[in-house]
Amino acid sequence: MLVLQDYIQKSFADRIGGDKFGKGNEVYKFEKIKRAKAQALKEKPGIPIIDMGLGEPDWMADKEVVNVLSTEAAKRENRFYSDNGSYDFKEAAAAYMERIYGVKGLDPATEINHCIGSKPALAQIPAVFINPGDITLMTVPGYPVIGTHTQWLGGEVVKMPLLEENGYLPDLNALSDEVKKRAKLLYLNYPNNPTGAVATRAFYEEVVRFAKENEIIVVSDEAYAALTFDGEPPLSFLSVPGAKDVGVAIQSLSKAFNMTGWRLGFVAGNELVLKAFSYAKDNHDSGQFLAIQKAGVYCLNHPEITEATAAKYSRRHGLLAEALGSVGFKVQKPKATFYLYAQAPKGIEDGPRFDSAEDFSQYLITEKLISTVPWDDAGAYVRFSVTFEADGEEEERALIDELKSRLHGLRYIW
């Protein structure tokens, strides 16, 4: 058995570490958070963790959506592979893009395709564009899978930092001529995870000009695009003139319709990019279950589901921003997403010092039983999420009051 295991160990591809795969001591940050939670509960039994690290909705999908799934799952004709998706879903997606974002004229047959959640789409697109030596541009902090497949294909990832002084928008002018010449893909994500920042129409217009001048394809990850509030209108990259000439938008039903585990989204935009994506998709999967797509049609025709969800997040953000501000954090309520991005302190007077956001996040878990997600990619920040479980406004206020109580009295060093 040992000989066989050695044989397998030597067979791992270089892209995942070769014969060193699985032998490293590095622990993924989310695993560190999980371990710290377990240790904190063990050392402080009876004190509940306030979990503000969750990156998925606390609500279930609406009852009507579940009913559609149940009804459609019982139909014999829905048992088949859907391959590149049902036309009904594509039509609903085209109508949704026009209704919510003002994107007119998308052809359901050639300019839209479904995906099994946005993650596979983000991962599959490099397969049809990236050759060894090509560059993918991505923003950091951000979703690591955006860069992983470019690296696996022999490409290079150039990271563009999201800084507070730039409104957490990337500085396209900071890229060198060599990078712009070799770049094939530009990935964007707005409203942004983890910063909660929103893109402006002017920024997207700049992106279109940049893409045309440098012959770069834009991939806009819009998982949170409809979750806006406080007067911020939903905006897609495709909302600006010329965007469809240079790229695509990836919409997801996971966050907007509380359907994370259902795995359903769609890619919309440039016909050639869609044609290539569909080719890659054909070689990866056989399509999402048709009953789930039917439920997706219901969702896309009922945007009030998203509006109710966004109103909840807005209310919770208001409470959270006030509470954090009152105990010394320098925060503002975001205009979208369910994330609040806060600078991590360098230490606490008469207490510990923090060399990174991860240090501070670990302190919050172990000492205060407050779970957050640290980001050290472009400065030291922690991400609070308002998807904590609370049944109604009274429980929301009680939980935020408890958070405030646990943080009260700490004198932060900034």
C-alpha positions in Angstrom: 0.0 0.0 0.0 2.8 2.4 0.9 4.5 1.8 -2.5 1.2 2.5 -4.3 0.8 5.7 -2.3 4.3 6.8 -3.2 3.5 6.1 -6.9 0.4 8.3 -6.7 2.3 11.0 -4.8 4.8 11.2 -7.6 2.1 11.5 -10.2 0.5 14.7 -9.2 0.6 17.5 -11.8 3.0 20.3 -11.4 0.2 22.8 -11.5 -1.0 21.6 -8.0 2.5 21.2 -6.6 3.7 17.9 -8.1 5.1 15.4 -5.6 4.9 18.1 -2.9 1.0 18.2 -3.1 -0.6 17.8 0.3 2.6 17.9 2.2 2.8 21.6 3.0 2.0 23.1 6.4 0.1 26.1 5.1 -3.4 26.2 6.3 -6.1 28.0 4.2 -7.5 31.0 6.1 -11.0 29.7 6.2 -9.7 26.5 7.8 -7.9 28.6 10.4 -11.1 30.4 11.1 -13.0 27.1 11.5 -10.3 25.7 13.9 -10.3 28.9 15.9 -14.1 28.8 16.3 -13.9 25.2 17.6 -11.1 26.2 20.1 -13.0 29.3 21.3 -16.2 27.3 21.9 -14.2 24.7 23.8 -12.5 27.3 26.0 -15.6 29.4 26.5 -18.5 27.0 26.5 -21.9 28.6 26.8 -21.0 31.8 25.0 -22.4 31.8 21.4 -20.2 32.9 18.5 -21.3 35.9 16.6 -20.7 34.7 13.1 -20.0 37.6 10.8 -17.8 35.7 8.5 -20.5 33.9 6.5 -20.4 34.6 2.7 -23.8 33.2 1.9 -27.4 34.3 2.5 -29.1 33.4 5.8 -32.5 33.2 4.2 -33.7 30.2 2.3 -35.1 30.6 -1.2 -38.7 31.8 -1.2 -41.5 29.3 -0.7 -42.8 29.9 -4.2 -39.4 29.2 -5.7 -39.2 25.9 -3.8 -42.7 25.0 -5.0 -41.7 25.6 -8.6 -38.7 23.3 -8.1 -40.9 20.6 -6.6 -43.5 20.8 -9.3 -41.0 20.8 -12.1 -38.8 18.0 -10.6 -41.9 15.7 -10.8 -42.2 16.2 -14.5 -40.9 13.4 -16.7 -39.7 15.8 -19.4 -37.3 17.5 -17.1 -35.2 14.5 -16.3 -32.9 14.9 -19.3 -29.5 16.6 -19.6 -30.0 20.3 -20.3 -26.5 20.8 -21.9 -26.3 24.4 -22.8 -29.5 25.3 -21.1 -33.2 25.8 -21.6 -34.4 28.5 -24.0 -37.0 29.6 -21.4 -34.3 30.4 -18.9 -32.2 32.3 -21.5 -35.3 34.4 -22.5 -36.0 35.2 -18.8 -32.4 36.2 -18.4 -32.5 38.6 -21.4 -35.7 40.1 -20.0 -34.2 40.4 -16.6 -31.1 42.2 -17.9 -33.3 44.8 -19.6 -35.7 45.2 -16.7 -33.1 45.6 -14.0 -30.0 47.0 -15.8 -31.4 48.6 -18.9 -29.5 46.2 -21.2 -31.5 46.0 -24.3 -31.4 43.6 -27.3 -29.6 40.6 -25.8 -30.2 37.6 -28.1 -31.2 34.6 -25.8 -29.9 32.1 -28.5 -26.4 33.5 -29.0 -25.6 36.1 -26.3 -26.7 34.2 -23.1 -26.0 30.8 -21.6 -26.7 29.4 -18.2 -23.9 28.2 -15.8 -24.0 25.9 -12.8 -23.3 28.9 -10.5 -20.9 31.7 -11.4 -17.8 29.9 -10.1 -17.6 27.4 -12.9 -18.0 30.2 -15.5 -15.2 32.2 -13.9 -13.0 29.1 -14.0 -13.9 27.9 -17.5 -13.4 31.1 -19.5 -9.6 31.1 -19.3 -9.6 27.7 -21.0 -10.7 29.3 -24.3 -8.4 32.3 -24.2 -5.3 31.8 -22.2 -2.1 30.4 -23.8 1.2 30.0 -21.9 2.6 33.5 -21.2 -0.7 35.3 -21.5 -1.9 37.5 -18.7 -5.1 37.7 -16.7 -5.7 40.9 -14.8 -7.6 40.5 -11.5 -8.4 42.7 -8.6 -7.2 42.0 -5.0 -8.6 41.3 -2.5 -10.8 39.0 -4.4 -12.0 35.5 -5.3 -8.9 33.3 -5.8 -10.4 31.0 -8.4 -10.4 33.9 -10.9 -6.6 33.5 -11.2 -6.2 29.8 -10.5 -7.1 28.4 -13.9 -4.9 31.0 -15.8 -2.0 29.8 -13.8 -2.8 26.2 -14.4 -2.8 26.9 -18.2 0.7 28.4 -18.0 -0.5 32.0 -18.0 0.4 34.8 -15.5 -1.9 36.6 -13.1 -1.3 40.3 -12.5 -3.0 41.6 -9.4 -4.5 45.1 -9.2 -4.9 46.3 -5.6 -8.2 47.8 -4.5 -7.3 50.8 -2.3 -9.6 53.0 -0.3 -8.2 56.2 -1.8 -9.4 55.0 -5.3 -12.9 54.0 -4.0 -11.7 50.4 -4.2 -11.6 50.6 -8.0 -8.5 49.4 -9.8 -6.0 51.9 -11.3 -5.8 50.8 -15.0 -3.3 53.5 -15.7 -0.8 51.9 -13.3 -0.3 48.9 -15.6 2.8 48.8 -17.7 2.8 48.7 -21.5 4.2 45.2 -21.4 1.4 43.9 -19.1 -1.2 45.6 -21.3 0.3 44.0 -24.4 0.2 40.5 -23.0 -3.1 40.7 -21.1 -6.0 38.7 -22.6 -8.6 38.9 -19.8 -9.6 41.5 -17.3 -11.8 40.2 -14.4 -13.9 42.7 -12.4 -16.3 42.2 -9.6 -18.8 44.9 -8.6 -20.5 45.4 -6.3 -17.3 44.0 -4.8 -16.5 41.1 -2.4 -15.1 41.9 0.1 -15.0 45.7 0.0 -18.7 46.3 -0.7 -17.7 49.0 -3.2 -19.8 49.8 -6.2 -18.6 50.6 -9.7 -19.7 53.8 -11.4 -20.9 54.2 -14.9 -17.9 56.4 -15.6 -15.5 53.6 -14.5 -17.2 51.1 -16.7 -16.9 53.5 -19.6 -13.2 53.8 -18.9 -13.0 50.0 -18.8 -14.6 49.8 -22.3 -12.1 52.3 -23.7 -9.2 50.5 -22.0 -10.3 47.1 -23.3 -10.7 48.3 -26.9 -7.4 50.1 -26.9 -5.5 47.1 -25.6 -7.6 44.3 -27.2 -8.5 42.8 -23.8 -11.7 40.8 -23.0 -13.6 41.9 -19.9 -15.3 39.4 -17.6 -17.5 41.1 -15.1 -18.5 39.0 -12.1 -21.8 40.4 -11.0 -22.9 38.1 -8.3 -24.0 41.0 -6.1 -25.1 43.4 -8.8 -28.8 43.6 -7.8 -28.2 43.8 -4.1 -28.0 47.6 -3.9 -29.7 50.1 -1.5 -29.8 53.7 -0.3 -30.6 55.0 -3.7 -27.8 53.1 -5.5 -29.3 51.8 -8.7 -28.3 48.3 -9.9 -25.6 48.6 -12.6 -24.1 46.0 -14.9 -21.0 46.3 -17.0 -23.3 45.7 -20.0 -25.3 48.8 -19.1 -22.7 51.0 -20.7 -22.4 51.5 -24.5 -19.8 49.3 -26.1 -19.5 46.9 -23.3 -20.9 44.0 -25.3 -18.2 44.6 -27.9 -15.5 43.7 -25.4 -16.8 41.3 -22.9 -19.4 39.5 -20.8 -21.2 39.8 -17.5 -21.8 36.8 -15.2 -25.0 37.0 -13.2 -25.7 34.7 -10.3 -29.0 33.7 -8.6 -27.1 32.6 -5.5 -27.0 35.9 -3.6 -29.8 37.9 -5.2 -32.4 35.1 -4.8 -30.9 33.2 -1.8 -30.1 30.2 -3.9 -26.4 29.5 -3.1 -26.7 25.7 -3.0 -29.0 25.6 -6.1 -26.0 26.5 -8.4 -27.5 28.6 -11.1 -26.4 31.7 -13.0 -25.8 32.9 -16.5 -23.2 34.5 -18.8 -24.4 37.4 -21.1 -22.8 39.6 -23.6 -20.4 39.2 -26.5 -21.5 36.5 -29.0 -18.0 35.2 -29.8 -17.1 35.0 -26.1 -20.4 33.2 -25.4 -19.7 30.8 -28.3 -16.3 29.9 -26.8 -17.7 29.7 -23.3 -20.4 27.3 -24.5 -17.7 25.2 -26.1 -15.7 25.0 -22.9 -18.9 24.3 -20.9 -19.8 21.4 -23.2 -16.5 19.8 -22.2 -17.0 20.4 -18.5 -20.7 19.7 -17.7 -24.0 18.6 -19.1 -26.0 21.5 -17.8 -28.0 22.3 -14.7 -31.1 20.3 -13.8 -34.0 21.7 -15.8 -36.3 21.9 -12.8 -33.8 24.3 -11.2 -33.7 26.4 -14.3 -37.5 26.5 -14.2 -37.3 27.8 -10.7 -34.7 30.3 -11.9 -37.2 31.6 -14.5 -39.6 32.3 -11.7 -37.0 34.2 -9.8 -35.9 36.3 -12.7 -39.5 37.3 -13.3 -39.9 38.3 -9.6 -37.2 40.9 -8.8 -39.1 41.9 -5.7 -37.5 38.9 -4.0 -34.1 40.6 -4.4 -35.6 44.0 -3.3 -36.8 42.5 0.0 -33.4 40.8 0.6 -31.5 44.0 -0.1 -33.8 46.0 2.3 -32.8 43.5 5.1 -29.1 43.9 4.3 -29.4 47.7 4.3 -31.1 47.7 7.6 -28.5 45.4 9.2 -25.6 47.4 7.6 -27.0 50.5 9.3 -27.0 48.8 12.7 -23.5 47.3 12.2 -21.8 50.5 10.9 -23.2 52.5 13.8 -22.1 49.8 16.3 -18.6 49.5 14.9 -18.2 53.3 14.6 -19.3 53.8 18.3 -16.4 51.5 19.5 -13.7 53.1 17.4 -13.7 51.6 13.9 -13.5 53.9 10.9 -16.3 52.5 8.8 -19.1 53.6 6.4 -22.2 51.8 5.5 -21.8 50.3 2.0 -24.3 50.8 -0.8 -24.4 47.2 -1.9 -23.6 43.5 -1.0 -23.8 42.0 2.4 -20.2 42.9 3.3 -18.7 45.7 5.4 -14.9 46.1 4.9 -13.1 47.5 7.9 -9.5 48.5 8.5 -7.9 46.2 11.1 -6.1 48.0 14.0 -2.4 47.6 14.6 -3.1 46.7 18.2 -4.9 47.4 21.4 -3.6 49.7 24.2 -2.3 47.6 27.1 -3.0 44.6 24.9 -1.8 42.6 21.9 -0.2 43.9 18.8 -1.4 42.7 15.3 1.0 42.3 12.4 -1.8 41.5 10.0 -5.6 41.4 9.6 -5.4 37.7 10.2 -3.9 38.3 13.6 -6.7 40.6 14.5 -9.4 38.3 13.1 -7.9 35.5 15.2 -8.0 37.7 18.3 -11.7 38.5 17.7 -12.6 34.8 17.5 -10.5 33.5 20.4 -11.1 36.4 22.8 -14.5 37.9 21.8 -16.1 35.0 19.9 -16.7 37.2 16.9 -16.0 35.6 13.6 -14.8 37.7 10.6 -12.7 37.1 7.5 -9.3 38.7 7.2 -7.8 40.2 4.0 -4.2 41.2 3.8 -3.9 41.6 0.0 -4.0 45.4 -0.1 -3.6 46.5 3.4 -4.9 44.9 6.6 -8.7 44.7 6.6 -11.4 42.4 8.1 -14.7 41.6 6.4 -17.9 41.6 8.4 -21.0 40.0 6.8 -24.6 40.9 7.7 -25.9 37.4 6.8 -25.9 36.4 10.4 -28.9 34.4 11.5 -31.5 36.5 13.2 -35.3 36.1 13.0 -36.6 39.6 12.6 -35.6 43.1 13.5 -35.7 42.6 17.3 -33.2 39.7 17.1 -31.0 41.7 14.7 -30.8 44.6 17.2 -30.1 42.2 20.1 -27.2 40.5 18.2 -25.7 43.9 17.2 -26.0 45.1 20.8 -24.2 42.0 21.9 -21.4 42.6 19.4 -21.1 46.2 20.6 -20.9 45.0 24.2 -18.1 42.6 23.4 -16.1 45.3 21.7 -16.8 48.0 24.1 -13.9 49.5 26.1 -11.1 48.4 23.8 -8.7 51.2 22.8 -7.4 50.5 19.3 -4.0 51.5 18.0 -4.4 52.6 14.4 
